[in-house]
């Protein structure tokens, strides 16, 4: 038993999460995955993911340029 009723305690303030943190975590995980690919598969593990990202970046640049 506690001396203080839990319903009378002030609610803990939650800090809103920044989207920057999520972006940084996604980028960090992508870099770690790319490094792991290079570690396990050697040189092809480094250049094949980069080659696969070319069309993705092309589409991203088109979307950015349209405003």
DSSP file (Angstrom, degrees, kcal/mol; ACC not computed):
  #  RESIDUE AA STRUCTURE BP1 BP2  ACC     N-H-->O    O-->H-N    N-H-->O    O-->H-N    TCO  KAPPA ALPHA  PHI   PSI    X-CA   Y-CA   Z-CA
    1    1 A X              0   0    0      0, 0.0     2,-0.3     0, 0.0     3,-0.0   0.000 360.0 360.0 360.0 147.5    0.0    0.0    0.0
    2    2 A X        -     0   0    0      2,-0.1     4,-0.1     1,-0.1     0, 0.0  -0.826 360.0-135.2-113.3 155.4    1.1    3.5   -0.7
    3    3 A X  S    S+     0   0    0     -2,-0.3     2,-0.5     2,-0.1    -1,-0.1   0.709  91.6  62.5 -78.6 -20.4    0.4    6.6    1.4
    4    4 A X  S    S-     0   0    0      2,-0.0     2,-0.4    -3,-0.0    -2,-0.1  -0.899  86.4-124.1-111.5 134.2   -0.4    8.6   -1.8
    5    5 A X    >   -     0   0    0     -2,-0.5     3,-1.9     1,-0.1     4,-0.5  -0.615  17.5-139.5 -72.8 126.0   -3.3    7.8   -4.0
    6    6 A X  G >  S+     0   0    0     -2,-0.4     3,-0.8     1,-0.3    -1,-0.1   0.777 100.4  62.4 -59.9 -26.3   -1.9    7.3   -7.6
    7    7 A X  G 3  S+     0   0    0      1,-0.2    -1,-0.3     4,-0.0     4,-0.1   0.702  99.6  55.4 -73.0 -16.4   -4.8    9.1   -9.1
    8    8 A X  G <  S+     0   0    0     -3,-1.9    -1,-0.2     2,-0.1    -2,-0.2   0.575  85.0 101.7 -90.8 -10.1   -3.8   12.3   -7.2
    9    9 A X  S <  S-     0   0    0     -3,-0.8     2,-0.1    -4,-0.5     3,-0.1  -0.458  84.0-103.7 -72.9 145.4   -0.3   12.4   -8.6
   10   10 A X        -     0   0    0     -2,-0.1     2,-0.1     1,-0.1    -1,-0.1  -0.418  41.9-103.5 -67.5 144.9    0.4   14.9  -11.4
   11   11 A X        -     0   0    0      1,-0.1     2,-0.2    -2,-0.1    -1,-0.1  -0.427  38.0-106.6 -69.1 140.8    0.6   13.3  -14.8
   12   12 A X        -     0   0    0     -2,-0.1     2,-0.4     1,-0.1    -1,-0.1  -0.494  34.8-120.2 -69.1 132.2    4.1   13.0  -16.2
   13   13 A X        -     0   0    0     -2,-0.2     2,-0.5    -3,-0.1    -1,-0.1  -0.583  23.4-147.9 -76.5 130.7    4.7   15.4  -18.9
   14   14 A X        -     0   0    0     -2,-0.4     2,-0.4     3,-0.0    -1,-0.0  -0.863   9.6-134.6-101.8 132.2    5.6   13.8  -22.2
   15   15 A X        -     0   0    0     -2,-0.5     2,-0.1     1,-0.1    -2,-0.0  -0.693  27.7-113.2 -83.6 129.4    7.9   15.7  -24.5
   16   16 A X        -     0   0    0     -2,-0.4     2,-0.3     1,-0.1    -1,-0.1  -0.395  34.4-116.6 -63.8 137.8    6.7   15.7  -28.1
   17   17 A X        -     0   0    0     -2,-0.1     2,-0.3     1,-0.1    -1,-0.1  -0.554  23.4-127.8 -80.2 137.6    9.1   13.7  -30.3
   18   18 A X    >>  -     0   0    0     -2,-0.3     4,-1.0     1,-0.1     3,-0.6  -0.613   5.0-138.4 -82.5 139.3   10.9   15.5  -33.0
   19   19 A X  H 3> S+     0   0    0     -2,-0.3     4,-2.2     1,-0.2     5,-0.2   0.751 102.1  69.2 -67.6 -20.7   10.7   14.2  -36.6
   20   20 A X  H 3> S+     0   0    0      1,-0.2     4,-2.5     2,-0.2    -1,-0.2   0.882  95.0  53.6 -62.8 -37.5   14.4   15.0  -36.9
   21   21 A X  H <> S+     0   0    0     -3,-0.6     4,-2.3     2,-0.2    -1,-0.2   0.915 108.6  48.5 -63.8 -42.9   15.2   12.1  -34.4
   22   22 A X  H  X S+     0   0    0     -4,-1.0     4,-2.3     2,-0.2    -2,-0.2   0.913 111.5  49.9 -63.6 -42.8   13.2    9.7  -36.6
   23   23 A X  H  X S+     0   0    0     -4,-2.2     4,-2.4     1,-0.2    -2,-0.2   0.922 111.3  48.8 -62.4 -44.4   15.0   10.8  -39.7
   24   24 A X  H  X S+     0   0    0     -4,-2.5     4,-2.6     1,-0.2    -1,-0.2   0.891 110.9  50.4 -64.3 -39.2   18.4   10.4  -38.1
   25   25 A X  H  X S+     0   0    0     -4,-2.3     4,-2.5     2,-0.2    -1,-0.2   0.902 110.7  49.0 -65.3 -40.8   17.6    7.0  -36.8
   26   26 A X  H  X S+     0   0    0     -4,-2.3     4,-2.2     2,-0.2    -2,-0.2   0.919 113.1  47.1 -64.7 -43.1   16.4    5.8  -40.2
   27   27 A X  H  X S+     0   0    0     -4,-2.4     4,-2.4     2,-0.2    -2,-0.2   0.917 112.2  50.4 -64.3 -42.7   19.6    7.2  -41.8
   28   28 A X  H  X S+     0   0    0     -4,-2.6     4,-2.4     1,-0.2    -2,-0.2   0.915 111.0  48.4 -62.2 -43.4   21.7    5.6  -39.1
   29   29 A X  H  X S+     0   0    0     -4,-2.5     4,-2.5     2,-0.2    -1,-0.2   0.876 110.6  51.8 -64.7 -37.0   20.0    2.2  -39.6
   30   30 A X  H  X S+     0   0    0     -4,-2.2     4,-2.4     2,-0.2    -2,-0.2   0.912 110.8  47.4 -65.4 -41.7   20.5    2.4  -43.4
   31   31 A X  H  X S+     0   0    0     -4,-2.4     4,-2.4     2,-0.2    -2,-0.2   0.904 112.9  48.8 -65.9 -40.9   24.2    3.2  -43.0
   32   32 A X  H  X S+     0   0    0     -4,-2.4     4,-2.5     2,-0.2    -2,-0.2   0.910 112.0  48.9 -64.7 -41.7   24.6    0.3  -40.6
   33   33 A X  H  X S+     0   0    0     -4,-2.5     4,-2.2     2,-0.2    -2,-0.2   0.901 111.6  49.4 -64.4 -40.0   22.7   -2.1  -42.9
   34   34 A X  H  X S+     0   0    0     -4,-2.4     4,-2.2     2,-0.2    -2,-0.2   0.905 111.6  48.9 -65.9 -41.1   24.9   -1.0  -45.8
   35   35 A X  H  X S+     0   0    0     -4,-2.4     4,-2.2     2,-0.2    -2,-0.2   0.899 110.9  50.3 -63.9 -40.8   28.0   -1.5  -43.8
   36   36 A X  H  X S+     0   0    0     -4,-2.5     4,-2.7     2,-0.2     5,-0.3   0.877 108.5  52.7 -64.6 -37.3   26.8   -5.0  -42.8
   37   37 A X  H  X S+     0   0    0     -4,-2.2     4,-2.6     1,-0.2     5,-0.3   0.912 110.4  47.5 -63.6 -42.2   26.1   -5.8  -46.4
   38   38 A X  H  X S+     0   0    0     -4,-2.2     4,-1.3     7,-0.3    -2,-0.2   0.867 112.7  50.1 -65.7 -35.8   29.7   -4.8  -47.3
   39   39 A X  H  < S+     0   0    0     -4,-2.2    -2,-0.2     2,-0.2    -1,-0.2   0.925 119.0  35.3 -67.6 -45.3   31.0   -6.9  -44.4
   40   40 A X  H  < S+     0   0    0     -4,-2.7    -2,-0.2     1,-0.2    -3,-0.2   0.845 131.9  26.8 -81.1 -33.9   29.1  -10.0  -45.3
   41   41 A X  H >< S-     0   0    0     -4,-2.6     3,-0.6     1,-0.3     4,-0.3   0.446  94.2-145.2-112.3  -1.8   29.1   -9.8  -49.1
   42   42 A X  T >X  -     0   0    0     -4,-1.3     3,-0.7    -5,-0.3     4,-0.6  -0.413  65.7  -9.6  76.0-148.8   32.3   -7.8  -49.8
   43   43 A X  H >> S+     0   0    0      1,-0.3     4,-2.1     2,-0.2     3,-1.6   0.882 134.6  54.7 -58.2 -44.3   32.6   -5.3  -52.6
   44   44 A X  H <> S+     0   0    0     -3,-0.6     4,-2.1     1,-0.3     5,-0.3   0.849 102.4  59.7 -59.6 -29.8   29.3   -6.4  -54.3
   45   45 A X  H <4 S+     0   0    0     -3,-0.7    -7,-0.3    -4,-0.3     4,-0.3   0.696 109.1  44.6 -69.0 -17.9   27.6   -5.7  -51.0
   46   46 A X  H <X S+     0   0    0     -3,-1.6     4,-0.8    -4,-0.6    -2,-0.2   0.869 119.8  34.8 -90.4 -44.1   28.8   -2.1  -51.2
   47   47 A X  H  X S+     0   0    0     -4,-2.1     4,-2.4     2,-0.2     5,-0.2   0.801 107.8  62.3 -88.8 -26.0   28.0   -1.2  -54.8
   48   48 A X  H  X S+     0   0    0     -4,-2.1     4,-2.2    -5,-0.3    -1,-0.2   0.927 105.7  46.4 -67.3 -43.5   24.8   -3.1  -55.5
   49   49 A X  H  > S+     0   0    0     -5,-0.3     4,-1.3    -4,-0.3    -1,-0.2   0.891 113.8  50.2 -63.0 -35.8   22.8   -1.2  -52.9
   50   50 A X  H  X S+     0   0    0     -4,-0.8     4,-0.5     1,-0.2     3,-0.2   0.909 111.0  48.7 -66.0 -40.3   24.2    2.0  -54.2
   51   51 A X  H >< S+     0   0    0     -4,-2.4     3,-0.9     1,-0.2     4,-0.4   0.871 109.2  53.0 -65.8 -37.0   23.2    1.0  -57.7
   52   52 A X  H 3X S+     0   0    0     -4,-2.2     4,-0.6     1,-0.2     3,-0.3   0.764 103.5  58.3 -69.5 -24.9   19.7    0.1  -56.5
   53   53 A X  H 3X S+     0   0    0     -4,-1.3     4,-2.8    -3,-0.2     5,-0.3   0.604  83.3  85.0 -81.2 -11.0   19.3    3.6  -54.9
   54   54 A X  H <X S+     0   0    0     -3,-0.9     4,-2.1    -4,-0.5    -1,-0.2   0.945  92.9  41.9 -59.3 -51.8   19.9    5.4  -58.2
   55   55 A X  H  > S+     0   0    0     -4,-0.4     4,-2.2    -3,-0.3    -1,-0.2   0.876 114.3  53.7 -64.1 -33.5   16.2    5.2  -59.5
   56   56 A X  H  X S+     0   0    0     -4,-0.6     4,-2.3     1,-0.2    -2,-0.2   0.938 111.0  44.6 -64.1 -46.4   15.0    6.0  -56.0
   57   57 A X  H  X S+     0   0    0     -4,-2.8     4,-2.7     2,-0.2    -1,-0.2   0.856 109.6  57.3 -66.8 -34.0   17.1    9.2  -55.8
   58   58 A X  H  X S+     0   0    0     -4,-2.1     4,-1.9    -5,-0.3    -1,-0.2   0.935 109.6  44.4 -60.5 -46.6   16.0   10.1  -59.3
   59   59 A X  H  X S+     0   0    0     -4,-2.2     4,-2.4     2,-0.2    -2,-0.2   0.898 112.2  52.7 -65.4 -40.8   12.4   10.0  -58.3
   60   60 A X  H  X S+     0   0    0     -4,-2.3     4,-2.5     1,-0.2    -2,-0.2   0.911 108.9  49.7 -62.0 -42.3   13.1   11.9  -55.1
   61   61 A X  H  X S+     0   0    0     -4,-2.7     4,-2.3     2,-0.2    -1,-0.2   0.877 110.2  50.6 -64.9 -37.2   14.9   14.6  -57.0
   62   62 A X  H  X S+     0   0    0     -4,-1.9     4,-1.3     2,-0.2    -2,-0.2   0.924 111.3  48.2 -64.9 -43.4   11.9   14.9  -59.4
   63   63 A X  H  X S+     0   0    0     -4,-2.4     4,-0.6     1,-0.2     3,-0.3   0.910 112.9  48.4 -63.1 -42.2    9.5   15.2  -56.5
   64   64 A X  H >< S+     0   0    0     -4,-2.5     3,-1.1     1,-0.2    -1,-0.2   0.902 109.0  53.0 -64.8 -40.8   11.7   17.9  -54.9
   65   65 A X  H 3< S+     0   0    0     -4,-2.3    -1,-0.2     1,-0.3    -2,-0.2   0.754 100.6  61.4 -70.2 -22.9   12.0   19.9  -58.1
   66   66 A X  H 3<        0   0    0     -4,-1.3    -1,-0.3    -3,-0.3    -2,-0.2   0.673 360.0 360.0 -76.8 -15.7    8.3   20.0  -58.5
   67   67 A X    <<        0   0    0     -3,-1.1    -3,-0.1    -4,-0.6    -2,-0.1   0.436 360.0 360.0  93.0 360.0    8.0   21.9  -55.3
